[in-house]
Amino acid sequence: MSENDIEMHIKLLELLEKRHKEGEIDDNSFNELKKRYEKKLKDAKANSEELMITSQIKVAGSQTLTPDSLSVSGSAKISGGKIMRDIRIAGSGKIEGDIECKSIKCSGAAKSTGSITAHGVVKTSGSFKCEDFLHTYEDAIFSGAAKVVGEVIVQGYLKTSGSFKCEDNVQAINGATLSGAATIEGNLVSQKTIDITGKATISGDVVGENIYFKSKRFVFEIKLFRRRELSTVEGNIFAQNEVDIEDIYIEGDVKGKVVKLGLNTNIHGTVYYVEDLIMTDNVKLENEPVKITEEALKL
């Protein structure tokens, strides 16, 4: 089926409507013919879409295309566009230009030269790079090495393990867990808990319900007060509820209802707390902590 077939069935339906209004076709015949032509039009559109998607894909390996999904194994090149299916790539995949899809799951090596908009989950393992923004309406899960040049907006939950880098802001509406090495050259913002283990470098602010920077320590490291590589936040840390941090340098301020400062914490700004402030002996503060009201805690 081609675009000509689609156009033909649209014209047949228009003609059918006209003849029915002019009384040339009775109601029973009209309803029967209309139902038949509408089905043919629907089939023509589906076939045309399938041909269009197939023409967008070049595969050295195998591919499976269904009404709900596009699965590729081997080496694949997709020319982008709107593919409202679950895209699964196993092996090596390259998306040229912007793409909109239901979801995207990649294992191996995947690269997008444009933006990615997914109405479902984005999940990658291995090597992944997106050279523009990434927006997903559900969760985003990255394991291995992942890099996004533009802004990351995750309506669900963000989880990273291994190496994660974003050269812009990161919004994870329902919370974020970052483990391994994370670099964010903007703000990290969530309406829920942000939990960071390992080493993180964040150029902007960190904002969430609870903020945790916790290192994985062995018992002998705790006893010896062994210094770890510090995470760095060049902006401020703001939590609506609890801040619990260690092995970190913060250029700006720290604000929270309850603030806990653990081993190797160095804060150049000021610590503001509402209910309680708990510190270990080796915490370094540039300024005296300030107790504030809950009203003053609000952004």
Contacts in CASP RR format, 6 or more apart in sequence:
PFRMAT RR
TARGET T0000
AUTHOR 0000-0000-0000
METHOD contacts of the structure
MODEL  1
MSENDIEMHIKLLELLEKRHKEGEIDDNSFNELKKRYEKKLKDAKANSEE
LMITSQIKVAGSQTLTPDSLSVSGSAKISGGKIMRDIRIAGSGKIEGDIE
CKSIKCSGAAKSTGSITAHGVVKTSGSFKCEDFLHTYEDAIFSGAAKVVG
EVIVQGYLKTSGSFKCEDNVQAINGATLSGAATIEGNLVSQKTIDITGKA
TISGDVVGENIYFKSKRFVFEIKLFRRRELSTVEGNIFAQNEVDIEDIYI
EGDVKGKVVKLGLNTNIHGTVYYVEDLIMTDNVKLENEPVKITEEALKL
1 43 0 8 1.000
1 44 0 8 1.000
1 47 0 8 1.000
1 48 0 8 1.000
1 51 0 8 1.000
2 48 0 8 1.000
3 48 0 8 1.000
5 44 0 8 1.000
5 48 0 8 1.000
6 41 0 8 1.000
6 44 0 8 1.000
6 45 0 8 1.000
6 48 0 8 1.000
9 37 0 8 1.000
9 40 0 8 1.000
9 41 0 8 1.000
9 44 0 8 1.000
10 41 0 8 1.000
12 37 0 8 1.000
13 34 0 8 1.000
13 37 0 8 1.000
13 38 0 8 1.000
13 41 0 8 1.000
16 25 0 8 1.000
16 30 0 8 1.000
16 33 0 8 1.000
16 34 0 8 1.000
16 37 0 8 1.000
19 25 0 8 1.000
20 27 0 8 1.000
20 30 0 8 1.000
25 33 0 8 1.000
46 67 0 8 1.000
50 65 0 8 1.000
53 65 0 8 1.000
53 70 0 8 1.000
53 83 0 8 1.000
53 85 0 8 1.000
54 65 0 8 1.000
56 78 0 8 1.000
56 79 0 8 1.000
56 80 0 8 1.000
56 81 0 8 1.000
56 83 0 8 1.000
57 63 0 8 1.000
57 70 0 8 1.000
57 72 0 8 1.000
57 76 0 8 1.000
57 77 0 8 1.000
57 78 0 8 1.000
57 79 0 8 1.000
58 76 0 8 1.000
58 77 0 8 1.000
59 72 0 8 1.000
59 74 0 8 1.000
59 75 0 8 1.000
59 76 0 8 1.000
59 77 0 8 1.000
60 74 0 8 1.000
60 75 0 8 1.000
60 76 0 8 1.000
61 72 0 8 1.000
61 73 0 8 1.000
61 74 0 8 1.000
61 75 0 8 1.000
61 76 0 8 1.000
62 72 0 8 1.000
62 73 0 8 1.000
62 74 0 8 1.000
63 70 0 8 1.000
63 71 0 8 1.000
63 72 0 8 1.000
63 73 0 8 1.000
63 76 0 8 1.000
64 70 0 8 1.000
64 71 0 8 1.000
64 72 0 8 1.000
65 71 0 8 1.000
65 85 0 8 1.000
66 85 0 8 1.000
67 85 0 8 1.000
68 85 0 8 1.000
68 86 0 8 1.000
68 102 0 8 1.000
69 85 0 8 1.000
69 86 0 8 1.000
69 87 0 8 1.000
69 88 0 8 1.000
70 83 0 8 1.000
70 85 0 8 1.000
70 86 0 8 1.000
70 87 0 8 1.000
70 88 0 8 1.000
71 88 0 8 1.000
71 90 0 8 1.000
72 87 0 8 1.000
72 88 0 8 1.000
72 89 0 8 1.000
72 90 0 8 1.000
72 93 0 8 1.000
73 89 0 8 1.000
73 90 0 8 1.000
73 91 0 8 1.000
74 90 0 8 1.000
74 91 0 8 1.000
74 92 0 8 1.000
75 91 0 8 1.000
75 92 0 8 1.000
75 93 0 8 1.000
76 89 0 8 1.000
76 91 0 8 1.000
76 92 0 8 1.000
76 93 0 8 1.000
76 94 0 8 1.000
77 93 0 8 1.000
77 94 0 8 1.000
77 96 0 8 1.000
78 87 0 8 1.000
78 93 0 8 1.000
78 94 0 8 1.000
78 95 0 8 1.000
78 96 0 8 1.000
78 99 0 8 1.000
79 96 0 8 1.000
79 97 0 8 1.000
80 95 0 8 1.000
80 96 0 8 1.000
80 97 0 8 1.000
80 98 0 8 1.000
80 99 0 8 1.000
81 97 0 8 1.000
81 98 0 8 1.000
81 99 0 8 1.000
81 100 0 8 1.000
82 99 0 8 1.000
82 100 0 8 1.000
82 101 0 8 1.000
83 99 0 8 1.000
83 100 0 8 1.000
83 101 0 8 1.000
84 100 0 8 1.000
84 101 0 8 1.000
84 102 0 8 1.000
84 119 0 8 1.000
85 101 0 8 1.000
85 102 0 8 1.000
86 101 0 8 1.000
86 102 0 8 1.000
86 103 0 8 1.000
86 104 0 8 1.000
86 105 0 8 1.000
87 99 0 8 1.000
87 101 0 8 1.000
87 102 0 8 1.000
87 103 0 8 1.000
87 104 0 8 1.000
87 105 0 8 1.000
88 104 0 8 1.000
88 105 0 8 1.000
88 106 0 8 1.000
89 104 0 8 1.000
89 105 0 8 1.000
89 106 0 8 1.000
89 107 0 8 1.000
89 108 0 8 1.000
89 110 0 8 1.000
90 106 0 8 1.000
90 107 0 8 1.000
90 108 0 8 1.000
91 107 0 8 1.000
91 108 0 8 1.000
91 109 0 8 1.000
92 108 0 8 1.000
92 109 0 8 1.000
92 110 0 8 1.000
93 106 0 8 1.000
93 109 0 8 1.000
93 110 0 8 1.000
93 111 0 8 1.000
94 110 0 8 1.000
94 111 0 8 1.000
94 112 0 8 1.000
94 113 0 8 1.000
95 110 0 8 1.000
95 111 0 8 1.000
95 112 0 8 1.000
95 113 0 8 1.000
95 114 0 8 1.000
95 116 0 8 1.000
96 113 0 8 1.000
96 114 0 8 1.000
97 112 0 8 1.000
97 113 0 8 1.000
97 114 0 8 1.000
97 115 0 8 1.000
98 114 0 8 1.000
98 115 0 8 1.000
98 116 0 8 1.000
98 117 0 8 1.000
98 132 0 8 1.000
99 112 0 8 1.000
99 114 0 8 1.000
99 115 0 8 1.000
99 116 0 8 1.000
99 117 0 8 1.000
100 117 0 8 1.000
100 118 0 8 1.000
100 119 0 8 1.000
101 116 0 8 1.000
101 117 0 8 1.000
101 118 0 8 1.000
101 119 0 8 1.000
102 118 0 8 1.000
102 119 0 8 1.000
102 120 0 8 1.000
103 118 0 8 1.000
103 119 0 8 1.000
103 120 0 8 1.000
103 121 0 8 1.000
103 122 0 8 1.000
103 123 0 8 1.000
103 138 0 8 1.000
104 116 0 8 1.000
104 118 0 8 1.000
104 121 0 8 1.000
104 122 0 8 1.000
104 123 0 8 1.000
104 124 0 8 1.000
105 121 0 8 1.000
105 122 0 8 1.000
105 123 0 8 1.000
105 124 0 8 1.000
106 123 0 8 1.000
106 124 0 8 1.000
106 125 0 8 1.000
106 126 0 8 1.000
106 128 0 8 1.000
107 124 0 8 1.000
107 125 0 8 1.000
107 126 0 8 1.000
108 125 0 8 1.000
108 126 0 8 1.000
108 127 0 8 1.000
109 126 0 8 1.000
109 127 0 8 1.000
109 128 0 8 1.000
110 124 0 8 1.000
110 127 0 8 1.000
110 128 0 8 1.000
110 129 0 8 1.000
111 128 0 8 1.000
111 129 0 8 1.000
111 130 0 8 1.000
111 131 0 8 1.000
112 129 0 8 1.000
112 130 0 8 1.000
112 131 0 8 1.000
112 132 0 8 1.000
113 131 0 8 1.000
113 132 0 8 1.000
114 130 0 8 1.000
114 131 0 8 1.000
114 132 0 8 1.000
115 130 0 8 1.000
115 132 0 8 1.000
115 133 0 8 1.000
115 134 0 8 1.000
115 135 0 8 1.000
116 122 0 8 1.000
116 130 0 8 1.000
116 132 0 8 1.000
116 133 0 8 1.000
116 134 0 8 1.000
116 135 0 8 1.000
116 136 0 8 1.000
117 135 0 8 1.000
117 136 0 8 1.000
118 135 0 8 1.000
118 136 0 8 1.000
118 137 0 8 1.000
118 138 0 8 1.000
119 136 0 8 1.000
119 137 0 8 1.000
119 138 0 8 1.000
120 136 0 8 1.000
120 137 0 8 1.000
120 138 0 8 1.000
121 136 0 8 1.000
121 138 0 8 1.000
121 139 0 8 1.000
121 140 0 8 1.000
121 141 0 8 1.000
122 134 0 8 1.000
122 136 0 8 1.000
122 139 0 8 1.000
122 140 0 8 1.000
122 141 0 8 1.000
123 139 0 8 1.000
123 140 0 8 1.000
123 141 0 8 1.000
123 142 0 8 1.000
124 141 0 8 1.000
124 142 0 8 1.000
124 143 0 8 1.000
124 144 0 8 1.000
124 146 0 8 1.000
125 143 0 8 1.000
125 144 0 8 1.000
126 143 0 8 1.000
126 144 0 8 1.000
126 145 0 8 1.000
127 144 0 8 1.000
127 145 0 8 1.000
128 142 0 8 1.000
128 144 0 8 1.000
128 145 0 8 1.000
128 146 0 8 1.000
128 147 0 8 1.000
129 146 0 8 1.000
129 147 0 8 1.000
129 148 0 8 1.000
129 149 0 8 1.000
130 147 0 8 1.000
130 148 0 8 1.000
130 149 0 8 1.000
130 150 0 8 1.000
131 149 0 8 1.000
131 150 0 8 1.000
132 149 0 8 1.000
132 150 0 8 1.000
133 148 0 8 1.000
133 150 0 8 1.000
133 151 0 8 1.000
133 152 0 8 1.000
133 153 0 8 1.000
133 168 0 8 1.000
134 140 0 8 1.000
134 148 0 8 1.000
134 150 0 8 1.000
134 151 0 8 1.000
134 152 0 8 1.000
134 153 0 8 1.000
135 151 0 8 1.000
135 152 0 8 1.000
135 153 0 8 1.000
136 153 0 8 1.000
136 154 0 8 1.000
136 155 0 8 1.000
136 156 0 8 1.000
137 155 0 8 1.000
137 156 0 8 1.000
138 155 0 8 1.000
138 156 0 8 1.000
139 154 0 8 1.000
139 156 0 8 1.000
139 157 0 8 1.000
139 158 0 8 1.000
139 159 0 8 1.000
139 174 0 8 1.000
140 152 0 8 1.000
140 154 0 8 1.000
140 156 0 8 1.000
140 157 0 8 1.000
140 158 0 8 1.000
140 159 0 8 1.000
140 172 0 8 1.000
141 158 0 8 1.000
141 159 0 8 1.000
141 160 0 8 1.000
142 159 0 8 1.000
142 160 0 8 1.000
142 161 0 8 1.000
142 164 0 8 1.000
143 160 0 8 1.000
143 161 0 8 1.000
143 162 0 8 1.000
144 161 0 8 1.000
144 162 0 8 1.000
144 163 0 8 1.000
145 162 0 8 1.000
145 163 0 8 1.000
146 160 0 8 1.000
146 163 0 8 1.000
146 164 0 8 1.000
146 165 0 8 1.000
147 164 0 8 1.000
147 165 0 8 1.000
147 166 0 8 1.000
147 167 0 8 1.000
148 165 0 8 1.000
148 166 0 8 1.000
148 167 0 8 1.000
148 168 0 8 1.000
149 167 0 8 1.000
149 168 0 8 1.000
150 166 0 8 1.000
150 167 0 8 1.000
150 168 0 8 1.000
151 166 0 8 1.000
151 168 0 8 1.000
151 169 0 8 1.000
151 170 0 8 1.000
151 171 0 8 1.000
152 158 0 8 1.000
152 166 0 8 1.000
152 168 0 8 1.000
152 169 0 8 1.000
152 170 0 8 1.000
152 171 0 8 1.000
152 172 0 8 1.000
153 171 0 8 1.000
154 170 0 8 1.000
154 171 0 8 1.000
154 172 0 8 1.000
154 173 0 8 1.000
154 174 0 8 1.000
154 176 0 8 1.000
155 173 0 8 1.000
155 174 0 8 1.000
156 172 0 8 1.000
156 173 0 8 1.000
156 174 0 8 1.000
156 175 0 8 1.000
157 172 0 8 1.000
157 174 0 8 1.000
157 175 0 8 1.000
157 176 0 8 1.000
157 177 0 8 1.000
157 192 0 8 1.000
158 170 0 8 1.000
158 172 0 8 1.000
158 175 0 8 1.000
158 176 0 8 1.000
158 177 0 8 1.000
158 178 0 8 1.000
158 190 0 8 1.000
159 176 0 8 1.000
159 177 0 8 1.000
159 178 0 8 1.000
160 176 0 8 1.000
160 177 0 8 1.000
160 178 0 8 1.000
160 179 0 8 1.000
160 180 0 8 1.000
160 182 0 8 1.000
161 179 0 8 1.000
161 180 0 8 1.000
162 179 0 8 1.000
162 180 0 8 1.000
162 181 0 8 1.000
163 180 0 8 1.000
163 181 0 8 1.000
163 182 0 8 1.000
164 178 0 8 1.000
164 180 0 8 1.000
164 181 0 8 1.000
164 182 0 8 1.000
164 183 0 8 1.000
165 182 0 8 1.000
165 183 0 8 1.000
165 184 0 8 1.000
166 183 0 8 1.000
166 184 0 8 1.000
166 185 0 8 1.000
166 186 0 8 1.000
167 185 0 8 1.000
168 185 0 8 1.000
168 186 0 8 1.000
169 184 0 8 1.000
169 186 0 8 1.000
169 187 0 8 1.000
169 188 0 8 1.000
169 189 0 8 1.000
170 176 0 8 1.000
170 184 0 8 1.000
170 186 0 8 1.000
170 187 0 8 1.000
170 188 0 8 1.000
170 189 0 8 1.000
171 189 0 8 1.000
171 190 0 8 1.000
172 188 0 8 1.000
172 189 0 8 1.000
172 190 0 8 1.000
172 192 0 8 1.000
172 194 0 8 1.000
173 190 0 8 1.000
173 191 0 8 1.000
173 192 0 8 1.000
174 190 0 8 1.000
174 191 0 8 1.000
174 192 0 8 1.000
175 190 0 8 1.000
175 191 0 8 1.000
175 192 0 8 1.000
175 193 0 8 1.000
175 194 0 8 1.000
175 208 0 8 1.000
176 188 0 8 1.000
176 190 0 8 1.000
176 193 0 8 1.000
176 194 0 8 1.000
176 195 0 8 1.000
176 196 0 8 1.000
177 195 0 8 1.000
177 196 0 8 1.000
177 197 0 8 1.000
178 194 0 8 1.000
178 195 0 8 1.000
178 196 0 8 1.000
178 197 0 8 1.000
178 200 0 8 1.000
179 196 0 8 1.000
179 197 0 8 1.000
179 198 0 8 1.000
180 197 0 8 1.000
180 198 0 8 1.000
180 199 0 8 1.000
181 198 0 8 1.000
181 199 0 8 1.000
181 200 0 8 1.000
182 196 0 8 1.000
182 198 0 8 1.000
182 199 0 8 1.000
182 200 0 8 1.000
182 201 0 8 1.000
182 202 0 8 1.000
183 200 0 8 1.000
183 201 0 8 1.000
183 202 0 8 1.000
184 200 0 8 1.000
184 201 0 8 1.000
184 202 0 8 1.000
184 203 0 8 1.000
184 204 0 8 1.000
185 203 0 8 1.000
186 202 0 8 1.000
186 203 0 8 1.000
186 204 0 8 1.000
187 202 0 8 1.000
187 204 0 8 1.000
187 205 0 8 1.000
187 206 0 8 1.000
187 207 0 8 1.000
188 194 0 8 1.000
188 202 0 8 1.000
188 204 0 8 1.000
188 205 0 8 1.000
188 206 0 8 1.000
188 207 0 8 1.000
189 205 0 8 1.000
189 206 0 8 1.000
189 207 0 8 1.000
189 208 0 8 1.000
190 207 0 8 1.000
190 208 0 8 1.000
190 209 0 8 1.000
191 208 0 8 1.000
191 209 0 8 1.000
192 208 0 8 1.000
192 209 0 8 1.000
192 210 0 8 1.000
193 208 0 8 1.000
193 209 0 8 1.000
193 210 0 8 1.000
193 211 0 8 1.000
193 212 0 8 1.000
194 206 0 8 1.000
194 208 0 8 1.000
194 210 0 8 1.000
194 211 0 8 1.000
194 212 0 8 1.000
195 210 0 8 1.000
195 212 0 8 1.000
195 214 0 8 1.000
196 212 0 8 1.000
196 213 0 8 1.000
196 214 0 8 1.000
196 231 0 8 1.000
197 214 0 8 1.000
197 215 0 8 1.000
197 216 0 8 1.000
198 215 0 8 1.000
198 216 0 8 1.000
198 231 0 8 1.000
199 229 0 8 1.000
199 230 0 8 1.000
199 231 0 8 1.000
200 213 0 8 1.000
200 231 0 8 1.000
200 232 0 8 1.000
200 233 0 8 1.000
201 231 0 8 1.000
201 232 0 8 1.000
202 231 0 8 1.000
202 232 0 8 1.000
202 233 0 8 1.000
202 234 0 8 1.000
202 235 0 8 1.000
203 234 0 8 1.000
203 235 0 8 1.000
204 233 0 8 1.000
204 234 0 8 1.000
204 235 0 8 1.000
205 233 0 8 1.000
205 235 0 8 1.000
205 236 0 8 1.000
205 237 0 8 1.000
205 238 0 8 1.000
206 233 0 8 1.000
206 235 0 8 1.000
206 236 0 8 1.000
206 237 0 8 1.000
206 238 0 8 1.000
207 237 0 8 1.000
207 238 0 8 1.000
207 239 0 8 1.000
207 299 0 8 1.000
208 238 0 8 1.000
208 239 0 8 1.000
208 240 0 8 1.000
209 239 0 8 1.000
209 240 0 8 1.000
209 241 0 8 1.000
210 239 0 8 1.000
210 240 0 8 1.000
210 241 0 8 1.000
210 242 0 8 1.000
210 243 0 8 1.000
210 244 0 8 1.000
211 237 0 8 1.000
211 238 0 8 1.000
211 239 0 8 1.000
211 242 0 8 1.000
211 243 0 8 1.000
211 244 0 8 1.000
211 245 0 8 1.000
212 244 0 8 1.000
212 245 0 8 1.000
213 231 0 8 1.000
213 244 0 8 1.000
213 245 0 8 1.000
213 246 0 8 1.000
213 247 0 8 1.000
213 248 0 8 1.000
214 244 0 8 1.000
214 245 0 8 1.000
214 246 0 8 1.000
215 228 0 8 1.000
215 246 0 8 1.000
215 247 0 8 1.000
217 228 0 8 1.000
220 226 0 8 1.000
221 228 0 8 1.000
222 263 0 8 1.000
225 263 0 8 1.000
225 282 0 8 1.000
227 264 0 8 1.000
228 247 0 8 1.000
228 263 0 8 1.000
228 264 0 8 1.000
229 247 0 8 1.000
230 247 0 8 1.000
230 248 0 8 1.000
230 249 0 8 1.000
230 264 0 8 1.000
230 266 0 8 1.000
231 247 0 8 1.000
231 248 0 8 1.000
231 249 0 8 1.000
232 248 0 8 1.000
232 249 0 8 1.000
232 250 0 8 1.000
232 251 0 8 1.000
233 248 0 8 1.000
233 249 0 8 1.000
233 250 0 8 1.000
233 251 0 8 1.000
233 252 0 8 1.000
234 251 0 8 1.000
234 252 0 8 1.000
235 250 0 8 1.000
235 251 0 8 1.000
235 252 0 8 1.000
236 250 0 8 1.000
236 252 0 8 1.000
236 253 0 8 1.000
236 254 0 8 1.000
236 255 0 8 1.000
237 243 0 8 1.000
237 245 0 8 1.000
237 250 0 8 1.000
237 252 0 8 1.000
237 253 0 8 1.000
237 254 0 8 1.000
237 255 0 8 1.000
238 255 0 8 1.000
238 256 0 8 1.000
238 299 0 8 1.000
239 255 0 8 1.000
239 256 0 8 1.000
239 257 0 8 1.000
240 256 0 8 1.000
240 257 0 8 1.000
240 297 0 8 1.000
241 256 0 8 1.000
241 257 0 8 1.000
241 258 0 8 1.000
242 256 0 8 1.000
242 257 0 8 1.000
242 258 0 8 1.000
242 259 0 8 1.000
242 260 0 8 1.000
243 254 0 8 1.000
243 255 0 8 1.000
243 256 0 8 1.000
243 258 0 8 1.000
243 259 0 8 1.000
243 260 0 8 1.000
244 260 0 8 1.000
245 254 0 8 1.000
245 260 0 8 1.000
245 261 0 8 1.000
245 262 0 8 1.000
245 265 0 8 1.000
246 261 0 8 1.000
246 262 0 8 1.000
246 263 0 8 1.000
246 264 0 8 1.000
246 265 0 8 1.000
247 263 0 8 1.000
247 264 0 8 1.000
247 265 0 8 1.000
248 264 0 8 1.000
248 265 0 8 1.000
248 266 0 8 1.000
249 266 0 8 1.000
249 267 0 8 1.000
249 268 0 8 1.000
250 265 0 8 1.000
250 266 0 8 1.000
250 267 0 8 1.000
250 268 0 8 1.000
250 269 0 8 1.000
251 268 0 8 1.000
251 269 0 8 1.000
252 267 0 8 1.000
252 268 0 8 1.000
252 269 0 8 1.000
252 270 0 8 1.000
253 267 0 8 1.000
253 269 0 8 1.000
253 270 0 8 1.000
253 271 0 8 1.000
253 272 0 8 1.000
254 261 0 8 1.000
254 267 0 8 1.000
254 269 0 8 1.000
254 270 0 8 1.000
254 271 0 8 1.000
254 272 0 8 1.000
255 271 0 8 1.000
255 272 0 8 1.000
255 273 0 8 1.000
255 292 0 8 1.000
255 297 0 8 1.000
256 272 0 8 1.000
256 273 0 8 1.000
256 274 0 8 1.000
256 297 0 8 1.000
257 273 0 8 1.000
257 274 0 8 1.000
257 275 0 8 1.000
257 294 0 8 1.000
257 297 0 8 1.000
258 273 0 8 1.000
258 274 0 8 1.000
258 275 0 8 1.000
258 276 0 8 1.000
258 277 0 8 1.000
258 278 0 8 1.000
259 271 0 8 1.000
259 272 0 8 1.000
259 273 0 8 1.000
259 276 0 8 1.000
259 277 0 8 1.000
259 278 0 8 1.000
259 289 0 8 1.000
260 278 0 8 1.000
260 279 0 8 1.000
261 267 0 8 1.000
261 271 0 8 1.000
261 277 0 8 1.000
261 278 0 8 1.000
261 279 0 8 1.000
261 280 0 8 1.000
261 283 0 8 1.000
262 279 0 8 1.000
262 280 0 8 1.000
262 283 0 8 1.000
263 280 0 8 1.000
263 282 0 8 1.000
264 282 0 8 1.000
265 279 0 8 1.000
265 280 0 8 1.000
265 283 0 8 1.000
265 284 0 8 1.000
266 283 0 8 1.000
266 284 0 8 1.000
267 283 0 8 1.000
267 284 0 8 1.000
267 285 0 8 1.000
267 286 0 8 1.000
268 286 0 8 1.000
269 286 0 8 1.000
269 287 0 8 1.000
270 286 0 8 1.000
270 287 0 8 1.000
270 288 0 8 1.000
270 289 0 8 1.000
270 290 0 8 1.000
271 277 0 8 1.000
271 285 0 8 1.000
271 287 0 8 1.000
271 289 0 8 1.000
271 290 0 8 1.000
272 289 0 8 1.000
272 290 0 8 1.000
272 291 0 8 1.000
272 292 0 8 1.000
272 296 0 8 1.000
272 297 0 8 1.000
273 289 0 8 1.000
273 290 0 8 1.000
273 291 0 8 1.000
273 292 0 8 1.000
274 291 0 8 1.000
274 292 0 8 1.000
274 293 0 8 1.000
274 294 0 8 1.000
274 297 0 8 1.000
277 289 0 8 1.000
277 291 0 8 1.000
END
